Amino acid sequence: MSDAGHRSENKALAIDLGGRRIGLAVSDRAGSMAFPHSVIERAEDPATDRAAIAAAVEETGATTVVVGLPLSLDGTDGPAARAARAQASELADVLQGTSVVLFDERLTTVSAQAALTAAGRKGRDQRTVVDSAAAAVLLQSWLDAGRPAG
């Protein structure tokens, strides 16, 4: 059963913004567990990417979007973090009525790759799911941190 039209105050969608792909993960209705959702292949037009994310928000019934903030290891903003902040701001303009928060995503892809390797997924097989798995690591971290407003 689709969640479209059944928005839950606890439901969140996480976004792992990659250069080629955008990984998505969604929480359960209780807002306590994160699950990989899908991967969006980047389009040449950023507006197309935002529309695809908006469609995923509608489909999942999420009321919060958690955007991964790729801070430098020392916690400062580098070029990737500045780009993520700009993209989160653009998403907030598109997703009226949906809270958009930023959350530190340092090492989420590394954690996701390690978990996939431990589960027996290697190499090329990993590439197809690592972005949504990284989004799930990001989302679970945000949930475990008490859903900070970012």
C-alpha positions in Angstrom: 0.0 0.0 0.0 1.4 3.4 -0.9 1.8 6.1 1.6 0.8 8.8 -0.8 -1.7 11.1 0.8 -1.0 9.5 4.2 1.5 12.0 5.6 2.9 11.1 9.0 4.5 13.7 11.3 7.2 11.1 12.1 8.0 10.0 8.6 11.2 11.3 7.1 13.0 10.9 3.8 16.8 11.2 3.7 18.8 12.3 0.7 22.5 11.5 0.1 23.5 13.9 -2.6 26.1 12.4 -4.9 27.7 13.7 -8.0 26.1 11.1 -10.3 23.3 9.7 -8.1 21.0 10.8 -5.2 20.4 8.1 -2.7 17.1 8.0 -0.8 16.0 6.3 2.4 12.8 6.5 4.3 11.8 6.0 7.9 9.0 3.8 9.2 5.8 5.5 10.3 6.9 5.5 13.9 10.0 7.5 12.9 12.4 5.0 14.5 13.9 2.9 11.8 15.5 3.8 8.4 15.3 1.8 5.2 17.0 2.3 1.8 14.4 3.5 -0.7 15.7 4.2 -4.1 18.4 5.9 -6.2 17.8 8.9 -8.6 20.2 9.2 -11.5 21.3 12.8 -11.7 19.8 14.7 -14.6 21.6 17.5 -16.4 19.0 20.0 -15.1 18.9 20.3 -11.2 15.2 21.2 -11.4 14.6 17.7 -12.7 16.4 16.3 -9.7 14.3 18.4 -7.3 11.1 17.3 -9.1 12.1 13.6 -8.6 12.8 14.3 -4.9 9.5 16.0 -4.5 7.8 13.0 -6.1 9.5 10.7 -3.6 8.4 12.9 -0.7 4.8 12.7 -2.0 5.0 9.0 -2.6 6.4 8.2 0.9 4.3 10.7 2.8 7.3 12.2 4.5 7.0 15.5 6.4 10.7 15.9 6.9 13.5 15.7 4.4 17.0 15.1 5.8 19.8 16.3 3.5 23.2 14.9 4.1 25.8 17.6 5.0 29.2 16.4 3.9 31.4 18.4 6.3 35.1 18.1 6.2 36.6 15.7 8.8 37.5 18.7 11.0 33.8 19.7 10.9 34.2 22.7 8.6 32.3 23.5 5.4 34.2 22.6 2.2 32.9 22.9 -1.3 30.7 19.8 -1.0 29.0 21.1 2.2 28.4 24.5 0.6 26.8 22.8 -2.4 24.6 20.7 -0.1 23.5 23.8 1.8 22.5 25.5 -1.5 20.7 22.4 -2.7 18.8 22.0 0.6 17.7 25.7 0.3 16.5 25.1 -3.2 14.6 22.0 -2.1 13.0 23.9 0.8 11.6 26.4 -1.8 10.1 23.5 -3.8 8.9 21.4 -0.9 6.5 23.9 0.7 5.1 22.5 3.9 7.9 20.0 4.3 10.7 20.5 6.8 14.1 20.4 5.2 17.0 19.8 7.6 20.7 19.3 7.2 22.5 16.6 9.1 26.2 15.7 9.2 26.8 12.8 6.9 30.6 12.3 7.4 31.5 8.7 6.7 28.0 7.5 5.9 29.1 6.1 2.5 32.1 4.4 4.1 29.8 2.8 6.7 27.3 1.7 4.1 30.1 0.2 2.0 31.4 -1.7 5.0 27.9 -3.0 5.8 27.3 -4.1 2.2 30.6 -5.9 2.0 29.9 -7.6 5.3 26.5 -8.7 3.8 28.4 -10.2 0.8 27.8 -7.5 -1.7 31.0 -6.5 -3.5 32.3 -4.3 -6.3 29.9 -3.5 -9.1 26.9 -5.1 -7.2 27.5 -2.6 -4.4 27.4 0.5 -6.6 23.7 -0.1 -7.4 22.7 0.2 -3.8 25.4 2.1 -1.9 23.8 5.5 -2.4 20.4 4.4 -0.8 22.3 2.5 1.9 24.3 5.6 2.7 21.1 7.6 2.9 19.7 4.9 5.3 22.8 5.3 7.5 22.4 9.1 7.4 18.7 8.8 8.3 19.2 6.3 11.1 21.9 8.5 12.6 19.5 11.5 12.5 16.7 9.4 14.1 19.0 8.1 16.8 20.2 11.7 17.5 16.6 12.6 18.4 15.6 14.2 15.1 17.5 17.5 15.5 16.2 20.4 13.5 19.6 20.7 11.8 
